[in-house]
Amino acid sequence: MSNLSDFLQITQEEFLKSLSQIQEDTFDEAAKLIWEAEANGNRIHITGIGKPAHVASYMASLLSSTGTPTYFLHGTEAVHGSCGQLVPGDVVICISNSGETAEMKATAAAVRRNGAKVIAVTGNPQSWLATFADAHLYAGVEREGGPLNRAPRASILAETLVLQGLSIVLQEKRGITPEEYVLRHPGGSLGKLRENEKTGH
């Protein structure tokens, strides 16, 4: 088999495994932290180091557009002043496949010292980050799918899947209407589709 064929097969297997390992009660636990923070007037933030930082940026956008305003917290800048965007009672979602990255440990510790709660998204429930956090979402894979099995590939898909699942739980609870969604997303084909529905075109 070619490397591409191997990648596609491994990705399919790991993705299906990720789906089967999702535990709804852990999503409820994470969502409860977010709802409590929002009820107290606090904010939600999300961070990652390296490739997971790109997942964090995407999820900040998705969560915000579906009713949970979420702010991207730069993973390394957090310990160089960006923790100033936090106030006690905020919630920070921290993404790390290993849960052992030195930079993420420093960031999570700084987040906690600033009075914020931590939701960890990791591929290792026994990792430092998972046990340090107030809630943990499992996003583990055994194989990344690349020729060296090192560059983040399948793990990025697992992290994205899990966080998209969290966005579903949060959006369902909020009961966001199509009109509210378009207020957050007035541009592009999604905003135009809703406008056409309203005018009958």
Accessible surface in RSA format (square Angstrom, percent):
REM  Atomic radii and reference values for relative SASA: ProtOr
REM  Chains: A
REM  Algorithm: Lee & Richards
REM  Probe-radius: 1.40
REM  Slices: 20
REM RES _ NUM      All-atoms   Total-Side   Main-Chain    Non-polar    All polar
REM                ABS   REL    ABS   REL    ABS   REL    ABS   REL    ABS   REL
RES MET A   1   163.01  84.4  80.40  53.2  82.61 196.7  65.12  55.4  97.89 129.7
RES SER A   2    65.20  55.1  48.84  65.2  16.36  37.7  52.84 112.5  12.36  17.3
RES ASN A   3    98.12  67.7  89.03  86.0   9.09  21.9  20.37  49.0  77.75  75.2
RES LEU A   4   116.66  65.0 110.00  78.7   6.66  16.7 114.04  80.1   2.63   7.1
RES SER A   5    44.05  37.2  39.52  52.7   4.52  10.4  11.49  24.5  32.56  45.6
RES ASP A   6    54.63  38.3  53.03  52.8   1.61   3.8  16.03  37.7  38.60  38.5
RES PHE A   7    58.46  29.2  58.46  36.2   0.00   0.0  58.46  35.4   0.00   0.0
RES LEU A   8   103.62  57.7  97.50  69.8   6.12  15.4  98.07  68.9   5.55  14.9
RES GLN A   9    85.00  47.5  79.77  58.3   5.23  12.5  25.91  55.1  59.10  44.8
RES ILE A  10    31.42  17.9  31.42  23.4   0.00   0.0  31.42  22.6   0.00   0.0
RES THR A  11    22.86  16.3  22.52  22.8   0.33   0.8  22.49  30.2   0.37   0.6
RES GLN A  12   113.44  63.4 106.26  77.7   7.19  17.1  27.95  59.5  85.49  64.8
RES GLU A  13    65.17  37.4  58.78  44.5   6.39  15.2  33.21  64.2  31.96  26.1
RES GLU A  14     1.57   0.9   1.24   0.9   0.33   0.8   1.18   2.3   0.39   0.3
RES PHE A  15    76.87  38.5  72.61  45.0   4.26  11.1  76.30  46.3   0.56   1.6
RES LEU A  16   102.45  57.1  97.30  69.6   5.15  13.0  97.55  68.5   4.90  13.2
RES LYS A  17    60.81  29.7  55.18  33.9   5.64  13.4  48.99  44.1  11.82  12.6
RES SER A  18     8.00   6.8   3.48   4.6   4.52  10.4   4.62   9.8   3.38   4.7
RES LEU A  19    80.06  44.6  66.39  47.5  13.66  34.3  66.61  46.8  13.44  36.2
RES SER A  20    91.34  77.2  51.04  68.1  40.30  92.8  52.69 112.2  38.66  54.2
RES GLN A  21    66.70  37.3  54.65  39.9  12.05  28.7  29.28  62.3  37.42  28.4
RES ILE A  22    56.55  32.2  33.12  24.7  23.43  56.5  36.43  26.2  20.13  54.6
RES GLN A  23   111.05  62.1 103.98  76.0   7.08  16.8  30.71  65.4  80.34  60.9
RES GLU A  24   139.75  80.2 134.24 101.6   5.51  13.1  47.18  91.3  92.57  75.6
RES ASP A  25    97.77  68.5  88.13  87.7   9.64  22.8  42.80 100.7  54.97  54.8
RES THR A  26    32.56  23.2  31.40  31.8   1.17   2.8  28.89  38.8   3.67   5.6
RES PHE A  27    11.54   5.8  11.54   7.1   0.00   0.0  11.54   7.0   0.00   0.0
RES ASP A  28    80.69  56.5  78.16  77.8   2.53   6.0  26.98  63.5  53.72  53.6
RES GLU A  29    89.76  51.5  83.27  63.0   6.49  15.5  34.96  67.6  54.80  44.7
RES ALA A  30     0.00   0.0   0.00   0.0   0.00   0.0   0.00   0.0   0.00   0.0
RES ALA A  31     0.00   0.0   0.00   0.0   0.00   0.0   0.00   0.0   0.00   0.0
RES LYS A  32   122.23  59.6 122.23  75.0   0.00   0.0  64.60  58.1  57.63  61.4
RES LEU A  33    27.76  15.5  25.24  18.1   2.52   6.3  25.39  17.8   2.37   6.4
RES ILE A  34     0.14   0.1   0.14   0.1   0.00   0.0   0.14   0.1   0.00   0.0
RES TRP A  35    68.07  27.3  63.14  30.6   4.93  11.6  62.49  33.3   5.58   9.1
RES GLU A  36    82.06  47.1  78.23  59.2   3.83   9.1  40.02  77.4  42.04  34.3
RES ALA A  37     5.34   4.9   1.25   1.9   4.09   9.3   4.75   6.7   0.59   1.6
RES GLU A  38    49.92  28.7  32.02  24.2  17.89  42.6  25.79  49.9  24.13  19.7
RES ALA A  39    89.54  82.3  45.46  70.2  44.08 100.3  58.23  82.0  31.31  82.9
RES ASN A  40   118.52  81.7  85.42  82.5  33.10  79.7  21.28  51.2  97.24  94.0
RES GLY A  41    67.36  83.1   0.00   N/A  67.36  83.1  36.23  99.4  31.13  69.7
RES ASN A  42    25.66  17.7  15.92  15.4   9.74  23.4   0.40   1.0  25.26  24.4
RES ARG A  43    94.09  39.5  90.86  46.3   3.24   7.7  39.00  53.3  55.09  33.4
RES ILE A  44     0.80   0.5   0.80   0.6   0.00   0.0   0.80   0.6   0.00   0.0
RES HIS A  45     0.00   0.0   0.00   0.0   0.00   0.0   0.00   0.0   0.00   0.0
RES ILE A  46     0.00   0.0   0.00   0.0   0.00   0.0   0.00   0.0   0.00   0.0
RES THR A  47     0.00   0.0   0.00   0.0   0.00   0.0   0.00   0.0   0.00   0.0
RES GLY A  48     1.21   1.5   0.00   N/A   1.21   1.5   0.00   0.0   1.21   2.7
RES ILE A  49    35.73  20.3  26.87  20.0   8.86  21.4  28.52  20.5   7.21  19.6
RES GLY A  50    48.77  60.1   0.00   N/A  48.77  60.1  39.55 108.5   9.22  20.7
RES LYS A  51   113.35  55.3 110.25  67.6   3.11   7.4  62.26  56.0  51.09  54.4
RES PRO A  52    15.48  11.3  15.48  14.1   0.00   0.0  15.48  12.8   0.00   0.0
RES ALA A  53    21.67  19.9  20.71  32.0   0.96   2.2  20.91  29.4   0.76   2.0
RES HIS A  54   131.93  72.1 125.03  86.9   6.90  17.7  78.70  81.1  53.23  61.9
RES VAL A  55     7.14   4.7   4.65   4.2   2.49   6.0   7.14   6.2   0.00   0.0
RES ALA A  56     0.00   0.0   0.00   0.0   0.00   0.0   0.00   0.0   0.00   0.0
RES SER A  57    57.98  49.0  52.81  70.5   5.17  11.9  15.35  32.7  42.63  59.7
RES TYR A  58    92.77  43.3  84.16  47.9   8.61  22.4  79.17  59.5  13.60  16.8
RES MET A  59     0.00   0.0   0.00   0.0   0.00   0.0   0.00   0.0   0.00   0.0
RES ALA A  60     8.60   7.9   7.87  12.1   0.73   1.7   8.24  11.6   0.36   1.0
RES SER A  61    73.21  61.9  62.11  82.9  11.10  25.6  33.13  70.5  40.08  56.2
RES LEU A  62    43.26  24.1  39.59  28.3   3.67   9.2  43.01  30.2   0.25   0.7
RES LEU A  63     0.54   0.3   0.54   0.4   0.00   0.0   0.54   0.4   0.00   0.0
RES SER A  64    37.60  31.8  32.68  43.6   4.92  11.3  27.40  58.4  10.19  14.3
RES SER A  65    18.42  15.6  15.89  21.2   2.53   5.8  13.95  29.7   4.46   6.3
RES THR A  66    12.87   9.2  12.35  12.5   0.52   1.2  11.19  15.0   1.67   2.5
RES GLY A  67     0.41   0.5   0.00   N/A   0.41   0.5   0.00   0.0   0.41   0.9
RES THR A  68     0.97   0.7   0.97   1.0   0.00   0.0   0.08   0.1   0.89   1.3
RES PRO A  69    68.68  50.1  66.08  60.2   2.61   9.5  66.60  55.0   2.08  12.9
RES THR A  70    10.00   7.1   0.00   0.0  10.00  23.8   0.00   0.0  10.00  15.1
RES TYR A  71    89.08  41.6  85.85  48.8   3.23   8.4  59.11  44.4  29.97  36.9
RES PHE A  72    76.67  38.4  57.02  35.3  19.65  51.1  57.02  34.6  19.65  56.2
RES LEU A  73     0.05   0.0   0.00   0.0   0.05   0.1   0.05   0.0   0.00   0.0
RES HIS A  74    84.67  46.3  82.03  57.0   2.64   6.8  52.05  53.6  32.62  38.0
RES GLY A  75     2.04   2.5   0.00   N/A   2.04   2.5   0.63   1.7   1.41   3.2
RES THR A  76    53.96  38.4  52.47  53.2   1.50   3.6  42.19  56.7  11.78  17.8
RES GLU A  77    82.49  47.4  82.47  62.4   0.02   0.1  19.10  36.9  63.39  51.8
RES ALA A  78     1.44   1.3   0.00   0.0   1.44   3.3   0.00   0.0   1.44   3.8
RES VAL A  79    63.53  41.8  33.36  30.2  30.17  72.7  39.13  34.0  24.40  66.2
RES HIS A  80   142.51  77.9 107.73  74.9  34.78  89.0  72.43  74.6  70.08  81.5
RES GLY A  81    59.69  73.6   0.00   N/A  59.69  73.6  39.22 107.6  20.48  45.9
RES SER A  82    36.75  31.1  27.02  36.1   9.74  22.4  11.85  25.2  24.90  34.9
RES CYS A  83    11.95   9.0  11.45  12.8   0.51   1.2  11.64  29.5   0.31   0.3
RES GLY A  84    66.72  82.3   0.00   N/A  66.72  82.3  37.68 103.4  29.04  65.0
RES GLN A  85    54.55  30.5  41.30  30.2  13.25  31.5  29.20  62.2  25.34  19.2
RES LEU A  86    11.81   6.6   0.00   0.0  11.81  29.7   0.00   0.0  11.81  31.8
RES VAL A  87    78.93  51.9  78.70  71.2   0.22   0.5  78.93  68.6   0.00   0.0
RES PRO A  88   101.90  74.3  88.89  81.0  13.01  47.3  89.49  73.9  12.41  77.1
RES GLY A  89    30.66  37.8   0.00   N/A  30.66  37.8  24.19  66.4   6.47  14.5
RES ASP A  90     0.05   0.0   0.05   0.0   0.00   0.0   0.00   0.0   0.05   0.0
RES VAL A  91     0.14   0.1   0.14   0.1   0.00   0.0   0.14   0.1   0.00   0.0
RES VAL A  92     0.00   0.0   0.00   0.0   0.00   0.0   0.00   0.0   0.00   0.0
RES ILE A  93     0.00   0.0   0.00   0.0   0.00   0.0   0.00   0.0   0.00   0.0
RES CYS A  94     0.00   0.0   0.00   0.0   0.00   0.0   0.00   0.0   0.00   0.0
RES ILE A  95     0.57   0.3   0.00   0.0   0.57   1.4   0.00   0.0   0.57   1.6
RES SER A  96     5.96   5.0   3.59   4.8   2.37   5.5   5.11  10.9   0.85   1.2
RES ASN A  97    56.88  39.2  52.22  50.5   4.66  11.2  14.59  35.1  42.29  40.9
RES SER A  98    52.45  44.3  42.95  57.3   9.50  21.9  45.35  96.6   7.10   9.9
RES GLY A  99     1.41   1.7   0.00   N/A   1.41   1.7   1.03   2.8   0.38   0.9
RES GLU A 100    78.58  45.1  66.07  50.0  12.51  29.8  39.99  77.3  38.60  31.5
RES THR A 101    45.38  32.3  36.85  37.4   8.53  20.3  27.06  36.3  18.32  27.7
RES ALA A 102    75.45  69.4  64.33  99.3  11.12  25.3  66.44  93.6   9.01  23.9
RES GLU A 103    84.07  48.3  77.81  58.9   6.27  14.9  33.22  64.2  50.85  41.5
RES MET A 104     2.16   1.1   2.16   1.4   0.00   0.0   2.16   1.8   0.00   0.0
RES LYS A 105    69.52  33.9  68.25  41.9   1.26   3.0  27.77  25.0  41.75  44.5
RES ALA A 106    47.46  43.6  36.98  57.1  10.48  23.8  46.43  65.4   1.03   2.7
RES THR A 107     0.40   0.3   0.40   0.4   0.00   0.0   0.00   0.0   0.40   0.6
RES ALA A 108     0.00   0.0   0.00   0.0   0.00   0.0   0.00   0.0   0.00   0.0
RES ALA A 109    25.78  23.7  23.79  36.7   1.99   4.5  25.00  35.2   0.77   2.0
RES ALA A 110     7.58   7.0   7.43  11.5   0.15   0.3   7.58  10.7   0.00   0.0
RES VAL A 111     0.00   0.0   0.00   0.0   0.00   0.0   0.00   0.0   0.00   0.0
RES ARG A 112    85.24  35.8  77.51  39.5   7.72  18.4  43.97  60.1  41.27  25.0
RES ARG A 113   181.24  76.1 143.43  73.1  37.81  90.0  76.14 104.1 105.10  63.7
RES ASN A 114    58.28  40.2  47.99  46.4  10.29  24.8   8.93  21.5  49.35  47.7
RES GLY A 115    36.37  44.9   0.00   N/A  36.37  44.9  24.71  67.8  11.66  26.1
RES ALA A 116     2.46   2.3   0.00   0.0   2.46   5.6   0.59   0.8   1.87   4.9
RES LYS A 117    97.21  47.4  97.21  59.6   0.00   0.0  46.30  41.7  50.91  54.2
RES VAL A 118     0.00   0.0   0.00   0.0   0.00   0.0   0.00   0.0   0.00   0.0
RES ILE A 119     0.00   0.0   0.00   0.0   0.00   0.0   0.00   0.0   0.00   0.0
RES ALA A 120     0.00   0.0   0.00   0.0   0.00   0.0   0.00   0.0   0.00   0.0
RES VAL A 121     0.00   0.0   0.00   0.0   0.00   0.0   0.00   0.0   0.00   0.0
RES THR A 122     0.00   0.0   0.00   0.0   0.00   0.0   0.00   0.0   0.00   0.0
RES GLY A 123    19.69  24.3   0.00   N/A  19.69  24.3   2.29   6.3  17.40  39.0
RES ASN A 124    55.60  38.3  54.46  52.6   1.14   2.7  13.19  31.7  42.41  41.0
RES PRO A 125    60.58  44.2  49.12  44.8  11.46  41.7  49.12  40.6  11.46  71.2
RES GLN A 126   143.74  80.4 122.54  89.6  21.20  50.5  59.93 127.6  83.80  63.6
RES SER A 127     0.34   0.3   0.00   0.0   0.34   0.8   0.34   0.7   0.00   0.0
RES TRP A 128    77.85  31.2  70.73  34.2   7.13  16.7  49.79  26.5  28.07  45.5
RES LEU A 129     0.82   0.5   0.82   0.6   0.00   0.0   0.82   0.6   0.00   0.0
RES ALA A 130     9.77   9.0   0.77   1.2   8.99  20.5   0.94   1.3   8.83  23.4
RES THR A 131   100.01  71.1  66.50  67.4  33.51  79.9  59.83  80.4  40.18  60.7
RES PHE A 132    48.97  24.5  35.27  21.8  13.69  35.6  43.38  26.3   5.59  16.0
RES ALA A 133    17.21  15.8   0.00   0.0  17.21  39.2   0.00   0.0  17.21  45.6
RES ASP A 134    51.05  35.8  26.70  26.6  24.35  57.6  12.52  29.5  38.53  38.4
RES ALA A 135     5.12   4.7   0.12   0.2   5.00  11.4   5.12   7.2   0.00   0.0
RES HIS A 136    34.11  18.6  26.85  18.7   7.26  18.6  15.74  16.2  18.37  21.4
RES LEU A 137     0.37   0.2   0.18   0.1   0.19   0.5   0.37   0.3   0.00   0.0
RES TYR A 138    77.93  36.4  65.51  37.3  12.42  32.3  39.90  30.0  38.03  46.9
RES ALA A 139     2.04   1.9   0.00   0.0   2.04   4.6   1.93   2.7   0.10   0.3
RES GLY A 140     3.26   4.0   0.00   N/A   3.26   4.0   0.67   1.8   2.59   5.8
RES VAL A 141    31.80  20.9   3.72   3.4  28.09  67.7   6.00   5.2  25.81  70.0
RES GLU A 142   132.68  76.2 103.23  78.1  29.44  70.1  41.93  81.1  90.75  74.1
RES ARG A 143    85.05  35.7  84.24  42.9   0.80   1.9  42.31  57.8  42.74  25.9
RES GLU A 144    16.93   9.7  16.90  12.8   0.03   0.1  11.43  22.1   5.50   4.5
RES GLY A 145     5.03   6.2   0.00   N/A   5.03   6.2   0.57   1.6   4.46  10.0
RES GLY A 146    14.13  17.4   0.00   N/A  14.13  17.4   2.59   7.1  11.55  25.9
RES PRO A 147   100.95  73.6  62.04  56.6  38.91 141.4  70.78  58.4  30.17 187.5
RES LEU A 148   141.69  78.9 123.38  88.3  18.31  46.0 128.11  90.0  13.59  36.6
RES ASN A 149    75.53  52.1  62.58  60.5  12.95  31.2  24.29  58.5  51.24  49.5
RES ARG A 150   193.23  81.1 170.64  87.0  22.59  53.8  52.02  71.1 141.21  85.6
RES ALA A 151    47.90  44.0  38.97  60.1   8.93  20.3  45.21  63.7   2.69   7.1
RES PRO A 152    51.98  37.9  38.29  34.9  13.69  49.8  38.29  31.6  13.69  85.1
RES ARG A 153    95.87  40.3  88.37  45.1   7.49  17.8  21.41  29.3  74.45  45.1
RES ALA A 154     3.12   2.9   1.45   2.2   1.67   3.8   1.61   2.3   1.51   4.0
RES SER A 155     1.13   1.0   1.13   1.5   0.00   0.0   0.00   0.0   1.13   1.6
RES ILE A 156    35.37  20.1  35.37  26.3   0.00   0.0  35.37  25.5   0.00   0.0
RES LEU A 157    76.30  42.5  74.23  53.1   2.07   5.2  74.58  52.4   1.72   4.6
RES ALA A 158     1.72   1.6   0.45   0.7   1.27   2.9   1.19   1.7   0.53   1.4
RES GLU A 159     0.49   0.3   0.49   0.4   0.00   0.0   0.11   0.2   0.37   0.3
RES THR A 160    27.83  19.8  27.83  28.2   0.00   0.0  21.81  29.3   6.02   9.1
RES LEU A 161    27.57  15.4  27.03  19.3   0.54   1.3  27.16  19.1   0.41   1.1
RES VAL A 162     2.25   1.5   2.25   2.0   0.00   0.0   2.25   2.0   0.00   0.0
RES LEU A 163     0.16   0.1   0.01   0.0   0.15   0.4   0.01   0.0   0.15   0.4
RES GLN A 164    64.56  36.1  64.36  47.0   0.20   0.5  16.23  34.5  48.34  36.7
RES GLY A 165    22.42  27.6   0.00   N/A  22.42  27.6  20.70  56.8   1.72   3.8
RES LEU A 166     0.00   0.0   0.00   0.0   0.00   0.0   0.00   0.0   0.00   0.0
RES SER A 167     5.85   4.9   5.52   7.4   0.33   0.8   0.07   0.2   5.77   8.1
RES ILE A 168   110.35  62.8 109.59  81.6   0.76   1.8 109.74  79.0   0.61   1.7
RES VAL A 169    36.12  23.8  34.34  31.1   1.78   4.3  34.60  30.1   1.52   4.1
RES LEU A 170     2.32   1.3   1.64   1.2   0.68   1.7   1.64   1.2   0.68   1.8
RES GLN A 171    56.32  31.5  55.50  40.6   0.82   2.0   8.60  18.3  47.72  36.2
RES GLU A 172   139.61  80.2 116.38  88.0  23.24  55.3  49.22  95.2  90.39  73.8
RES LYS A 173   135.38  66.0 105.06  64.5  30.32  72.2  58.10  52.3  77.28  82.3
RES ARG A 174    98.45  41.3  67.11  34.2  31.34  74.6  30.51  41.7  67.95  41.2
RES GLY A 175    48.48  59.8   0.00   N/A  48.48  59.8  32.19  88.3  16.29  36.5
RES ILE A 176    23.22  13.2   2.83   2.1  20.40  49.2   2.83   2.0  20.40  55.4
RES THR A 177    57.78  41.1  54.78  55.5   3.00   7.1  54.65  73.4   3.13   4.7
RES PRO A 178    77.27  56.3  69.52  63.4   7.75  28.2  76.74  63.4   0.54   3.3
RES GLU A 179    84.60  48.6  80.22  60.7   4.38  10.4  53.36 103.2  31.23  25.5
RES GLU A 180    71.51  41.1  71.46  54.1   0.05   0.1  19.99  38.7  51.52  42.1
RES TYR A 181    54.98  25.7  54.98  31.3   0.00   0.0  39.56  29.7  15.42  19.0
RES VAL A 182    31.63  20.8  31.61  28.6   0.02   0.0  31.61  27.5   0.02   0.0
RES LEU A 183   145.33  80.9 121.22  86.7  24.12  60.6 123.27  86.6  22.06  59.4
RES ARG A 184   102.51  43.0  70.34  35.9  32.17  76.6  29.65  40.5  72.86  44.2
RES HIS A 185    59.06  32.3  55.50  38.6   3.56   9.1  35.79  36.9  23.26  27.1
RES PRO A 186    96.42  70.3  77.80  70.9  18.62  67.7  78.11  64.5  18.31 113.8
RES GLY A 187    42.05  51.9   0.00   N/A  42.05  51.9  39.51 108.4   2.55   5.7
RES GLY A 188    57.05  70.3   0.00   N/A  57.05  70.3  38.98 107.0  18.07  40.5
RES SER A 189    90.44  76.4  76.29 101.8  14.14  32.6  50.29 107.1  40.14  56.2
RES LEU A 190    84.84  47.2  79.58  56.9   5.26  13.2  79.76  56.0   5.07  13.7
RES GLY A 191     3.79   4.7   0.00   N/A   3.79   4.7   0.97   2.7   2.82   6.3
RES LYS A 192   137.49  67.1 131.35  80.6   6.14  14.6  79.36  71.4  58.13  61.9
RES LEU A 193   103.54  57.7 100.72  72.1   2.82   7.1 103.25  72.5   0.29   0.8
RES ARG A 194    51.67  21.7  50.66  25.8   1.01   2.4  10.51  14.4  41.15  24.9
RES GLU A 195    88.19  50.6  87.18  66.0   1.00   2.4  40.68  78.7  47.51  38.8
RES ASN A 196    53.85  37.1  53.68  51.9   0.18   0.4   4.75  11.4  49.11  47.5
RES GLU A 197    98.44  56.5  68.23  51.6  30.21  71.9  40.01  77.4  58.44  47.7
RES LYS A 198   134.74  65.7  94.86  58.2  39.88  95.0  55.86  50.3  78.88  84.0
RES THR A 199    70.53  50.2  40.47  41.0  30.06  71.6  47.86  64.3  22.68  34.3
RES GLY A 200    67.49  83.2   0.00   N/A  67.49  83.2  34.75  95.4  32.74  73.3
RES HIS A 201   172.31  94.2 121.47  84.4  50.83 130.0 111.56 115.0  60.75  70.7
END  Absolute sums over single chains surface
CHAIN  1 A    10403.1       8313.9       2089.2       6001.1       4402.0
END  Absolute sums over all chains
TOTAL         10403.1       8313.9       2089.2       6001.1       4402.0
